Amino acid sequence: MTKIEQLVKQPKNKFLKVKCESCGNEQIIFSVPSRNVKCLVCNEEIAKSTSHKAKIKGKIIEEF
Ligand SMILES: [Zn+2]
């Protein structure tokens, strides 16, 4: 958890807990991903990288 704690201290950077709509897997992703994020379980795309922030396809459960 040390890595996440360090990153959270930086301004603007947020983490989102997103639930995959296909398989229900909950995954923590960066709010501004540099590339598209896929579900680790079923490989479904759960967040799309845009120039400013992620376009979340799954359900956001929590923000950090
Ligand atoms: Zn999934």
N, CA, C, O and the ligand as a Tripos MOL2 file, in Angstrom:
@<TRIPOS>MOLECULE
protein
  257   255    65     0     0
PROTEIN
NO_CHARGES

@<TRIPOS>ATOM
      1 N           0.8250   -1.2110    0.0000 N.3       1 MET1
      2 CA          0.0000    0.0000    0.0000 C.3       1 MET1
      3 C           0.8590    1.2620    0.0000 C.2       1 MET1
      4 O           0.3450    2.3550   -0.2360 O.2       1 MET1
      5 N           2.1200    1.1310    0.2530 N.am      2 THR2
      6 CA          2.9950    2.2930    0.3480 C.3       2 THR2
      7 C           3.0110    3.1100   -0.9450 C.2       2 THR2
      8 O           2.9690    4.3400   -0.9150 O.2       2 THR2
      9 N           3.0710    2.4250   -2.0540 N.am      3 LYS3
     10 CA          3.1010    3.0990   -3.3460 C.3       3 LYS3
     11 C           1.8710    3.9750   -3.5560 C.2       3 LYS3
     12 O           1.9820    5.1200   -3.9950 O.2       3 LYS3
     13 N           0.7030    3.4300   -3.2410 N.am      4 ILE4
     14 CA         -0.5450    4.1650   -3.4320 C.3       4 ILE4
     15 C          -0.5750    5.3950   -2.5320 C.2       4 ILE4
     16 O          -0.9750    6.4740   -2.9700 O.2       4 ILE4
     17 N          -0.1610    5.2440   -1.2950 N.am      5 GLU5
     18 CA         -0.1690    6.3640   -0.3650 C.3       5 GLU5
     19 C           0.7020    7.5140   -0.8650 C.2       5 GLU5
     20 O           0.3350    8.6810   -0.7290 O.2       5 GLU5
     21 N           1.8290    7.1900   -1.4270 N.am      6 GLN6
     22 CA          2.7140    8.2240   -1.9400 C.3       6 GLN6
     23 C           2.0630    8.9730   -3.1050 C.2       6 GLN6
     24 O           2.1500   10.1980   -3.1930 O.2       6 GLN6
     25 N           1.4220    8.2350   -3.9800 N.am      7 LEU7
     26 CA          0.8190    8.8500   -5.1510 C.3       7 LEU7
     27 C          -0.3800    9.7300   -4.7840 C.2       7 LEU7
     28 O          -0.6180   10.7570   -5.4210 O.2       7 LEU7
     29 N          -1.1200    9.3320   -3.7730 N.am      8 VAL8
     30 CA         -2.3090   10.0790   -3.3710 C.3       8 VAL8
     31 C          -1.9430   11.4720   -2.8740 C.2       8 VAL8
     32 O          -2.7310   12.4090   -3.0050 O.2       8 VAL8
     33 N          -0.7600   11.6090   -2.3090 N.am      9 LYS9
     34 CA         -0.3460   12.9060   -1.7830 C.3       9 LYS9
     35 C          -0.1220   13.9540   -2.8780 C.2       9 LYS9
     36 O          -0.1310   15.1530   -2.5980 O.2       9 LYS9
     37 N           0.0740   13.5230   -4.0850 N.am     10 GLN10
     38 CA          0.2550   14.4770   -5.1670 C.3      10 GLN10
     39 C          -1.0950   15.0970   -5.5350 C.2      10 GLN10
     40 O          -2.1030   14.3920   -5.5900 O.2      10 GLN10
     41 N          -1.1230   16.3990   -5.7840 N.am     11 PRO11
     42 CA         -2.3870   17.0440   -6.1400 C.3      11 PRO11
     43 C          -2.9380   16.5380   -7.4730 C.2      11 PRO11
     44 O          -2.1890   16.1070   -8.3490 O.2      11 PRO11
     45 N          -4.2310   16.5990   -7.6020 N.am     12 LYS12
     46 CA         -4.9480   16.2180   -8.8210 C.3      12 LYS12
     47 C          -5.0310   14.7040   -9.0430 C.2      12 LYS12
     48 O          -5.9190   14.2190   -9.7440 O.2      12 LYS12
     49 N          -4.1050   13.9730   -8.4450 N.am     13 ASN13
     50 CA         -4.1130   12.5370   -8.6910 C.3      13 ASN13
     51 C          -5.1040   11.8370   -7.7700 C.2      13 ASN13
     52 O          -5.0600   11.9880   -6.5490 O.2      13 ASN13
     53 N          -5.9520   11.1060   -8.3540 N.am     14 LYS14
     54 CA         -6.9470   10.3780   -7.5830 C.3      14 LYS14
     55 C          -6.9650    8.9230   -8.0200 C.2      14 LYS14
     56 O          -6.5630    8.5710   -9.1290 O.2      14 LYS14
     57 N          -7.4410    8.1030   -7.1190 N.am     15 PHE15
     58 CA         -7.6400    6.7100   -7.4800 C.3      15 PHE15
     59 C          -9.1170    6.3960   -7.3880 C.2      15 PHE15
     60 O          -9.8210    6.8870   -6.5060 O.2      15 PHE15
     61 N          -9.5600    5.5970   -8.2840 N.am     16 LEU16
     62 CA        -10.9590    5.2180   -8.3050 C.3      16 LEU16
     63 C         -11.0800    3.7140   -8.1740 C.2      16 LEU16
     64 O         -10.3110    2.9590   -8.7690 O.2      16 LEU16
     65 N         -12.0460    3.2920   -7.3940 N.am     17 LYS17
     66 CA        -12.3460    1.8690   -7.3400 C.3      17 LYS17
     67 C         -13.4980    1.6500   -8.3060 C.2      17 LYS17
     68 O         -14.5960    2.1730   -8.1170 O.2      17 LYS17
     69 N         -13.2350    0.8880   -9.3170 N.am     18 VAL18
     70 CA        -14.2170    0.7000  -10.3680 C.3      18 VAL18
     71 C         -14.6280   -0.7660  -10.4410 C.2      18 VAL18
     72 O         -13.8040   -1.6760  -10.3560 O.2      18 VAL18
     73 N         -15.9110   -0.9540  -10.5990 N.am     19 LYS19
     74 CA        -16.4320   -2.3150  -10.7120 C.3      19 LYS19
     75 C         -16.6590   -2.6350  -12.1810 C.2      19 LYS19
     76 O         -17.3520   -1.9070  -12.8910 O.2      19 LYS19
     77 N         -16.0770   -3.7140  -12.6140 N.am     20 CYS20
     78 CA        -16.2490   -4.1510  -13.9930 C.3      20 CYS20
     79 C         -17.6950   -4.5800  -14.2040 C.2      20 CYS20
     80 O         -18.2510   -5.3500  -13.4200 O.2      20 CYS20
     81 N         -18.2860   -4.0730  -15.2660 N.am     21 GLU21
     82 CA        -19.6950   -4.3940  -15.4960 C.3      21 GLU21
     83 C         -19.8890   -5.7960  -16.0480 C.2      21 GLU21
     84 O         -20.9890   -6.3440  -15.9810 O.2      21 GLU21
     85 N         -18.8490   -6.3690  -16.5820 N.am     22 SER22
     86 CA        -18.9720   -7.7000  -17.1590 C.3      22 SER22
     87 C         -18.8840   -8.8120  -16.1250 C.2      22 SER22
     88 O         -19.6970   -9.7370  -16.1160 O.2      22 SER22
     89 N         -17.8730   -8.7070  -15.2430 N.am     23 CYS23
     90 CA        -17.6520   -9.8090  -14.3130 C.3      23 CYS23
     91 C         -17.7860   -9.4180  -12.8520 C.2      23 CYS23
     92 O         -17.7580  -10.2870  -11.9810 O.2      23 CYS23
     93 N         -17.9320   -8.1280  -12.5640 N.am     24 GLY24
     94 CA        -18.1110   -7.6950  -11.1850 C.3      24 GLY24
     95 C         -16.8160   -7.5290  -10.4230 C.2      24 GLY24
     96 O         -16.8340   -7.2530   -9.2230 O.2      24 GLY24
     97 N         -15.6980   -7.6920  -11.0960 N.am     25 ASN25
     98 CA        -14.4060   -7.5160  -10.4320 C.3      25 ASN25
     99 C         -14.1930   -6.0610  -10.0400 C.2      25 ASN25
    100 O         -14.4490   -5.1550  -10.8340 O.2      25 ASN25
    101 N         -13.7200   -5.8350   -8.8020 N.am     26 GLU26
    102 CA        -13.4380   -4.4790   -8.3540 C.3      26 GLU26
    103 C         -11.9510   -4.2070   -8.4940 C.2      26 GLU26
    104 O         -11.1150   -4.9630   -7.9980 O.2      26 GLU26
    105 N         -11.6430   -3.1310   -9.1680 N.am     27 GLN27
    106 CA        -10.2460   -2.8170   -9.4680 C.3      27 GLN27
    107 C          -9.9590   -1.3610   -9.1620 C.2      27 GLN27
    108 O         -10.7870   -0.4910   -9.4310 O.2      27 GLN27
    109 N          -8.8070   -1.0950   -8.6080 N.am     28 ILE28
    110 CA         -8.4270    0.2880   -8.3110 C.3      28 ILE28
    111 C          -7.6140    0.8230   -9.4820 C.2      28 ILE28
    112 O          -6.5820    0.2590   -9.8460 O.2      28 ILE28
    113 N          -8.0820    1.8990  -10.0550 N.am     29 ILE29
    114 CA         -7.3760    2.4790  -11.1980 C.3      29 ILE29
    115 C          -7.0590    3.9470  -10.9350 C.2      29 ILE29
    116 O          -7.6770    4.5880  -10.0840 O.2      29 ILE29
    117 N          -6.1210    4.4470  -11.6510 N.am     30 PHE30
    118 CA         -5.7070    5.8460  -11.5660 C.3      30 PHE30
    119 C          -6.7340    6.6970  -12.2970 C.2      30 PHE30
    120 O          -7.2160    6.3040  -13.3590 O.2      30 PHE30
    121 N          -7.0770    7.8580  -11.7460 N.am     31 SER31
    122 CA         -8.1110    8.6900  -12.3620 C.3      31 SER31
    123 C          -7.6580    9.3180  -13.6780 C.2      31 SER31
    124 O          -8.4910    9.7110  -14.4940 O.2      31 SER31
    125 N          -6.3490    9.4160  -13.8900 N.am     32 VAL32
    126 CA         -5.8410    9.9410  -15.1520 C.3      32 VAL32
    127 C          -4.8710    8.9110  -15.7430 C.2      32 VAL32
    128 O          -3.6560    9.1060  -15.7000 O.2      32 VAL32
    129 N          -5.3940    7.8450  -16.2780 N.am     33 PRO33
    130 CA         -4.5250    6.7860  -16.7880 C.3      33 PRO33
    131 C          -3.8380    7.2050  -18.0760 C.2      33 PRO33
    132 O          -4.4110    7.9190  -18.8980 O.2      33 PRO33
    133 N          -2.6210    6.7580  -18.2390 N.am     34 SER34
    134 CA         -1.8810    7.1080  -19.4490 C.3      34 SER34
    135 C          -2.2780    6.2030  -20.6010 C.2      34 SER34
    136 O          -1.9760    6.4890  -21.7600 O.2      34 SER34
    137 N          -2.9420    5.1340  -20.2850 N.am     35 ARG35
    138 CA         -3.4200    4.2420  -21.3490 C.3      35 ARG35
    139 C          -4.7280    3.5990  -20.9170 C.2      35 ARG35
    140 O          -5.1120    3.6860  -19.7510 O.2      35 ARG35
    141 N          -5.3930    2.9720  -21.8330 N.am     36 ASN36
    142 CA         -6.6510    2.3310  -21.5010 C.3      36 ASN36
    143 C          -6.4360    1.2300  -20.4620 C.2      36 ASN36
    144 O          -5.4320    0.5180  -20.4780 O.2      36 ASN36
    145 N          -7.3980    1.1160  -19.5710 N.am     37 VAL37
    146 CA         -7.2790    0.1330  -18.5030 C.3      37 VAL37
    147 C          -8.2550   -1.0050  -18.7390 C.2      37 VAL37
    148 O          -9.4410   -0.7910  -18.9860 O.2      37 VAL37
    149 N          -7.7360   -2.2000  -18.6580 N.am     38 LYS38
    150 CA         -8.5880   -3.3700  -18.8430 C.3      38 LYS38
    151 C          -8.7710   -4.1190  -17.5410 C.2      38 LYS38
    152 O          -7.9030   -4.1050  -16.6680 O.2      38 LYS38
    153 N          -9.9070   -4.7680  -17.4270 N.am     39 CYS39
    154 CA        -10.1920   -5.6010  -16.2640 C.3      39 CYS39
    155 C          -9.1690   -6.7320  -16.2110 C.2      39 CYS39
    156 O          -8.8740   -7.3790  -17.2170 O.2      39 CYS39
    157 N          -8.6340   -6.9500  -15.0050 N.am     40 LEU40
    158 CA         -7.6070   -7.9820  -14.8500 C.3      40 LEU40
    159 C          -8.2010   -9.3840  -14.9320 C.2      40 LEU40
    160 O          -7.4910  -10.3540  -15.1940 O.2      40 LEU40
    161 N          -9.4900   -9.4780  -14.7090 N.am     41 VAL41
    162 CA        -10.1310  -10.7930  -14.6910 C.3      41 VAL41
    163 C         -10.6570  -11.1960  -16.0730 C.2      41 VAL41
    164 O         -10.3370  -12.2760  -16.5680 O.2      41 VAL41
    165 N         -11.4620  -10.3280  -16.6930 N.am     42 CYS42
    166 CA        -12.1080  -10.7310  -17.9460 C.3      42 CYS42
    167 C         -11.5840   -9.9480  -19.1580 C.2      42 CYS42
    168 O         -12.0230  -10.1780  -20.2850 O.2      42 CYS42
    169 N         -10.6570   -9.0350  -18.9230 N.am     43 ASN43
    170 CA        -10.0340   -8.2930  -20.0220 C.3      43 ASN43
    171 C         -10.9500   -7.2720  -20.6950 C.2      43 ASN43
    172 O         -10.6270   -6.7530  -21.7640 O.2      43 ASN43
    173 N         -12.0750   -6.9900  -20.0770 N.am     44 GLU44
    174 CA        -12.9910   -5.9810  -20.6020 C.3      44 GLU44
    175 C         -12.3960   -4.6010  -20.3200 C.2      44 GLU44
    176 O         -11.8030   -4.3850  -19.2630 O.2      44 GLU44
    177 N         -12.5510   -3.6820  -21.2490 N.am     45 GLU45
    178 CA        -12.0300   -2.3310  -21.0420 C.3      45 GLU45
    179 C         -12.8940   -1.6130  -20.0070 C.2      45 GLU45
    180 O         -14.1040   -1.4800  -20.1940 O.2      45 GLU45
    181 N         -12.2800   -1.1480  -18.9140 N.am     46 ILE46
    182 CA        -13.0800   -0.4770  -17.8870 C.3      46 ILE46
    183 C         -12.8160    1.0180  -17.8160 C.2      46 ILE46
    184 O         -13.6010    1.7490  -17.2130 O.2      46 ILE46
    185 N         -11.7350    1.4860  -18.4110 N.am     47 ALA47
    186 CA        -11.4760    2.9210  -18.4500 C.3      47 ALA47
    187 C         -10.7190    3.2620  -19.7180 C.2      47 ALA47
    188 O          -9.7830    2.5730  -20.1240 O.2      47 ALA47
    189 N         -11.1540    4.3380  -20.3190 N.am     48 LYS48
    190 CA        -10.5050    4.7870  -21.5430 C.3      48 LYS48
    191 C          -9.6590    6.0150  -21.2390 C.2      48 LYS48
    192 O         -10.1110    6.9350  -20.5590 O.2      48 LYS48
    193 N          -8.4670    6.0250  -21.7310 N.am     49 SER49
    194 CA         -7.5850    7.1580  -21.5020 C.3      49 SER49
    195 C          -7.9700    8.3060  -22.4340 C.2      49 SER49
    196 O          -8.0820    8.1270  -23.6470 O.2      49 SER49
    197 N          -8.1720    9.4960  -21.8400 N.am     50 THR50
    198 CA         -8.4050   10.6870  -22.6500 C.3      50 THR50
    199 C          -7.3280   11.6930  -22.2820 C.2      50 THR50
    200 O          -6.4800   11.4000  -21.4390 O.2      50 THR50
    201 N          -7.3390   12.8510  -22.8840 N.am     51 SER51
    202 CA         -6.2780   13.8250  -22.6180 C.3      51 SER51
    203 C          -6.3260   14.3780  -21.1940 C.2      51 SER51
    204 O          -5.2850   14.7380  -20.6430 O.2      51 SER51
    205 N          -7.4940   14.4500  -20.5980 N.am     52 HIS52
    206 CA         -7.5860   15.0630  -19.2780 C.3      52 HIS52
    207 C          -7.9020   14.0850  -18.1620 C.2      52 HIS52
    208 O          -7.2850   14.1320  -17.0980 O.2      52 HIS52
    209 N          -8.8550   13.2060  -18.3970 N.am     53 LYS53
    210 CA         -9.1840   12.2460  -17.3480 C.3      53 LYS53
    211 C          -9.7540   10.9840  -17.9590 C.2      53 LYS53
    212 O         -10.0770   10.9290  -19.1450 O.2      53 LYS53
    213 N          -9.8650   10.0000  -17.1370 N.am     54 ALA54
    214 CA        -10.3340    8.7100  -17.6250 C.3      54 ALA54
    215 C         -11.8270    8.7440  -17.9110 C.2      54 ALA54
    216 O         -12.6000    9.3980  -17.2110 O.2      54 ALA54
    217 N         -12.2050    8.0330  -18.9430 N.am     55 LYS55
    218 CA        -13.6090    7.8330  -19.2240 C.3      55 LYS55
    219 C         -13.9340    6.4470  -18.6650 C.2      55 LYS55
    220 O         -13.5450    5.4200  -19.2210 O.2      55 LYS55
    221 N         -14.6530    6.4560  -17.5550 N.am     56 ILE56
    222 CA        -14.8960    5.1990  -16.8680 C.3      56 ILE56
    223 C         -16.0880    4.4700  -17.4730 C.2      56 ILE56
    224 O         -17.1720    5.0340  -17.6210 O.2      56 ILE56
    225 N         -15.8710    3.2340  -17.8110 N.am     57 LYS57
    226 CA        -16.9580    2.4380  -18.3860 C.3      57 LYS57
    227 C         -17.6820    1.6220  -17.3330 C.2      57 LYS57
    228 O         -18.8760    1.3450  -17.4480 O.2      57 LYS57
    229 N         -16.9460    1.2470  -16.3140 N.am     58 GLY58
    230 CA        -17.5560    0.4590  -15.2330 C.3      58 GLY58
    231 C         -18.2300    1.3750  -14.2320 C.2      58 GLY58
    232 O         -18.4980    2.5410  -14.5190 O.2      58 GLY58
    233 N         -18.5010    0.8390  -13.0610 N.am     59 LYS59
    234 CA        -19.1780    1.5850  -12.0130 C.3      59 LYS59
    235 C         -18.1540    2.0760  -11.0110 C.2      59 LYS59
    236 O         -17.3780    1.2770  -10.4860 O.2      59 LYS59
    237 N         -18.1300    3.3940  -10.7270 N.am     60 ILE60
    238 CA        -17.1990    3.9070   -9.7210 C.3      60 ILE60
    239 C         -17.7940    3.6710   -8.3350 C.2      60 ILE60
    240 O         -18.8720    4.1680   -8.0110 O.2      60 ILE60
    241 N         -17.0720    2.9070   -7.5310 N.am     61 ILE61
    242 CA        -17.5530    2.5720   -6.1970 C.3      61 ILE61
    243 C         -17.0160    3.5420   -5.1640 C.2      61 ILE61
    244 O         -17.7230    3.9240   -4.2320 O.2      61 ILE61
    245 N         -15.7650    3.9410   -5.3320 N.am     62 GLU62
    246 CA        -15.1030    4.7530   -4.3300 C.3      62 GLU62
    247 C         -14.0500    5.6320   -4.9620 C.2      62 GLU62
    248 O         -13.4400    5.2620   -5.9660 O.2      62 GLU62
    249 N         -13.8340    6.8050   -4.3710 N.am     63 GLU63
    250 CA        -12.7440    7.6730   -4.8210 C.3      63 GLU63
    251 C         -11.7730    7.8400   -3.6740 C.2      63 GLU63
    252 O         -12.1760    7.9570   -2.5170 O.2      63 GLU63
    253 N         -10.5100    7.8520   -3.9930 N.am     64 PHE64
    254 CA         -9.4870    8.0170   -2.9560 C.3      64 PHE64
    255 C          -8.8580    9.3990   -3.0320 C.2      64 PHE64
    256 O          -7.9750    9.7200   -2.2360 O.2      64 PHE64
    257 ZN        -14.1890   -7.9540  -15.7110 Zn       65 ZN65
@<TRIPOS>BOND
     1     1     2 1
     2     2     3 1
     3     3     4 2
     4     3     5 am
     5     5     6 1
     6     6     7 1
     7     7     8 2
     8     7     9 am
     9     9    10 1
    10    10    11 1
    11    11    12 2
    12    11    13 am
    13    13    14 1
    14    14    15 1
    15    15    16 2
    16    15    17 am
    17    17    18 1
    18    18    19 1
    19    19    20 2
    20    19    21 am
    21    21    22 1
    22    22    23 1
    23    23    24 2
    24    23    25 am
    25    25    26 1
    26    26    27 1
    27    27    28 2
    28    27    29 am
    29    29    30 1
    30    30    31 1
    31    31    32 2
    32    31    33 am
    33    33    34 1
    34    34    35 1
    35    35    36 2
    36    35    37 am
    37    37    38 1
    38    38    39 1
    39    39    40 2
    40    39    41 am
    41    41    42 1
    42    42    43 1
    43    43    44 2
    44    43    45 am
    45    45    46 1
    46    46    47 1
    47    47    48 2
    48    47    49 am
    49    49    50 1
    50    50    51 1
    51    51    52 2
    52    51    53 am
    53    53    54 1
    54    54    55 1
    55    55    56 2
    56    55    57 am
    57    57    58 1
    58    58    59 1
    59    59    60 2
    60    59    61 am
    61    61    62 1
    62    62    63 1
    63    63    64 2
    64    63    65 am
    65    65    66 1
    66    66    67 1
    67    67    68 2
    68    67    69 am
    69    69    70 1
    70    70    71 1
    71    71    72 2
    72    71    73 am
    73    73    74 1
    74    74    75 1
    75    75    76 2
    76    75    77 am
    77    77    78 1
    78    78    79 1
    79    79    80 2
    80    79    81 am
    81    81    82 1
    82    82    83 1
    83    83    84 2
    84    83    85 am
    85    85    86 1
    86    86    87 1
    87    87    88 2
    88    87    89 am
    89    89    90 1
    90    90    91 1
    91    91    92 2
    92    91    93 am
    93    93    94 1
    94    94    95 1
    95    95    96 2
    96    95    97 am
    97    97    98 1
    98    98    99 1
    99    99   100 2
   100    99   101 am
   101   101   102 1
   102   102   103 1
   103   103   104 2
   104   103   105 am
   105   105   106 1
   106   106   107 1
   107   107   108 2
   108   107   109 am
   109   109   110 1
   110   110   111 1
   111   111   112 2
   112   111   113 am
   113   113   114 1
   114   114   115 1
   115   115   116 2
   116   115   117 am
   117   117   118 1
   118   118   119 1
   119   119   120 2
   120   119   121 am
   121   121   122 1
   122   122   123 1
   123   123   124 2
   124   123   125 am
   125   125   126 1
   126   126   127 1
   127   127   128 2
   128   127   129 am
   129   129   130 1
   130   130   131 1
   131   131   132 2
   132   131   133 am
   133   133   134 1
   134   134   135 1
   135   135   136 2
   136   135   137 am
   137   137   138 1
   138   138   139 1
   139   139   140 2
   140   139   141 am
   141   141   142 1
   142   142   143 1
   143   143   144 2
   144   143   145 am
   145   145   146 1
   146   146   147 1
   147   147   148 2
   148   147   149 am
   149   149   150 1
   150   150   151 1
   151   151   152 2
   152   151   153 am
   153   153   154 1
   154   154   155 1
   155   155   156 2
   156   155   157 am
   157   157   158 1
   158   158   159 1
   159   159   160 2
   160   159   161 am
   161   161   162 1
   162   162   163 1
   163   163   164 2
   164   163   165 am
   165   165   166 1
   166   166   167 1
   167   167   168 2
   168   167   169 am
   169   169   170 1
   170   170   171 1
   171   171   172 2
   172   171   173 am
   173   173   174 1
   174   174   175 1
   175   175   176 2
   176   175   177 am
   177   177   178 1
   178   178   179 1
   179   179   180 2
   180   179   181 am
   181   181   182 1
   182   182   183 1
   183   183   184 2
   184   183   185 am
   185   185   186 1
   186   186   187 1
   187   187   188 2
   188   187   189 am
   189   189   190 1
   190   190   191 1
   191   191   192 2
   192   191   193 am
   193   193   194 1
   194   194   195 1
   195   195   196 2
   196   195   197 am
   197   197   198 1
   198   198   199 1
   199   199   200 2
   200   199   201 am
   201   201   202 1
   202   202   203 1
   203   203   204 2
   204   203   205 am
   205   205   206 1
   206   206   207 1
   207   207   208 2
   208   207   209 am
   209   209   210 1
   210   210   211 1
   211   211   212 2
   212   211   213 am
   213   213   214 1
   214   214   215 1
   215   215   216 2
   216   215   217 am
   217   217   218 1
   218   218   219 1
   219   219   220 2
   220   219   221 am
   221   221   222 1
   222   222   223 1
   223   223   224 2
   224   223   225 am
   225   225   226 1
   226   226   227 1
   227   227   228 2
   228   227   229 am
   229   229   230 1
   230   230   231 1
   231   231   232 2
   232   231   233 am
   233   233   234 1
   234   234   235 1
   235   235   236 2
   236   235   237 am
   237   237   238 1
   238   238   239 1
   239   239   240 2
   240   239   241 am
   241   241   242 1
   242   242   243 1
   243   243   244 2
   244   243   245 am
   245   245   246 1
   246   246   247 1
   247   247   248 2
   248   247   249 am
   249   249   250 1
   250   250   251 1
   251   251   252 2
   252   251   253 am
   253   253   254 1
   254   254   255 1
   255   255   256 2
@<TRIPOS>SUBSTRUCTURE
     1 MET1         2 RESIDUE 1 A MET
     2 THR2         6 RESIDUE 1 A THR
     3 LYS3        10 RESIDUE 1 A LYS
     4 ILE4        14 RESIDUE 1 A ILE
     5 GLU5        18 RESIDUE 1 A GLU
     6 GLN6        22 RESIDUE 1 A GLN
     7 LEU7        26 RESIDUE 1 A LEU
     8 VAL8        30 RESIDUE 1 A VAL
     9 LYS9        34 RESIDUE 1 A LYS
    10 GLN10       38 RESIDUE 1 A GLN
    11 PRO11       42 RESIDUE 1 A PRO
    12 LYS12       46 RESIDUE 1 A LYS
    13 ASN13       50 RESIDUE 1 A ASN
    14 LYS14       54 RESIDUE 1 A LYS
    15 PHE15       58 RESIDUE 1 A PHE
    16 LEU16       62 RESIDUE 1 A LEU
    17 LYS17       66 RESIDUE 1 A LYS
    18 VAL18       70 RESIDUE 1 A VAL
    19 LYS19       74 RESIDUE 1 A LYS
    20 CYS20       78 RESIDUE 1 A CYS
    21 GLU21       82 RESIDUE 1 A GLU
    22 SER22       86 RESIDUE 1 A SER
    23 CYS23       90 RESIDUE 1 A CYS
    24 GLY24       94 RESIDUE 1 A GLY
    25 ASN25       98 RESIDUE 1 A ASN
    26 GLU26      102 RESIDUE 1 A GLU
    27 GLN27      106 RESIDUE 1 A GLN
    28 ILE28      110 RESIDUE 1 A ILE
    29 ILE29      114 RESIDUE 1 A ILE
    30 PHE30      118 RESIDUE 1 A PHE
    31 SER31      122 RESIDUE 1 A SER
    32 VAL32      126 RESIDUE 1 A VAL
    33 PRO33      130 RESIDUE 1 A PRO
    34 SER34      134 RESIDUE 1 A SER
    35 ARG35      138 RESIDUE 1 A ARG
    36 ASN36      142 RESIDUE 1 A ASN
    37 VAL37      146 RESIDUE 1 A VAL
    38 LYS38      150 RESIDUE 1 A LYS
    39 CYS39      154 RESIDUE 1 A CYS
    40 LEU40      158 RESIDUE 1 A LEU
    41 VAL41      162 RESIDUE 1 A VAL
    42 CYS42      166 RESIDUE 1 A CYS
    43 ASN43      170 RESIDUE 1 A ASN
    44 GLU44      174 RESIDUE 1 A GLU
    45 GLU45      178 RESIDUE 1 A GLU
    46 ILE46      182 RESIDUE 1 A ILE
    47 ALA47      186 RESIDUE 1 A ALA
    48 LYS48      190 RESIDUE 1 A LYS
    49 SER49      194 RESIDUE 1 A SER
    50 THR50      198 RESIDUE 1 A THR
    51 SER51      202 RESIDUE 1 A SER
    52 HIS52      206 RESIDUE 1 A HIS
    53 LYS53      210 RESIDUE 1 A LYS
    54 ALA54      214 RESIDUE 1 A ALA
    55 LYS55      218 RESIDUE 1 A LYS
    56 ILE56      222 RESIDUE 1 A ILE
    57 LYS57      226 RESIDUE 1 A LYS
    58 GLY58      230 RESIDUE 1 A GLY
    59 LYS59      234 RESIDUE 1 A LYS
    60 ILE60      238 RESIDUE 1 A ILE
    61 ILE61      242 RESIDUE 1 A ILE
    62 GLU62      246 RESIDUE 1 A GLU
    63 GLU63      250 RESIDUE 1 A GLU
    64 PHE64      254 RESIDUE 1 A PHE
    65 ZN65       257 GROUP 0 **** ****
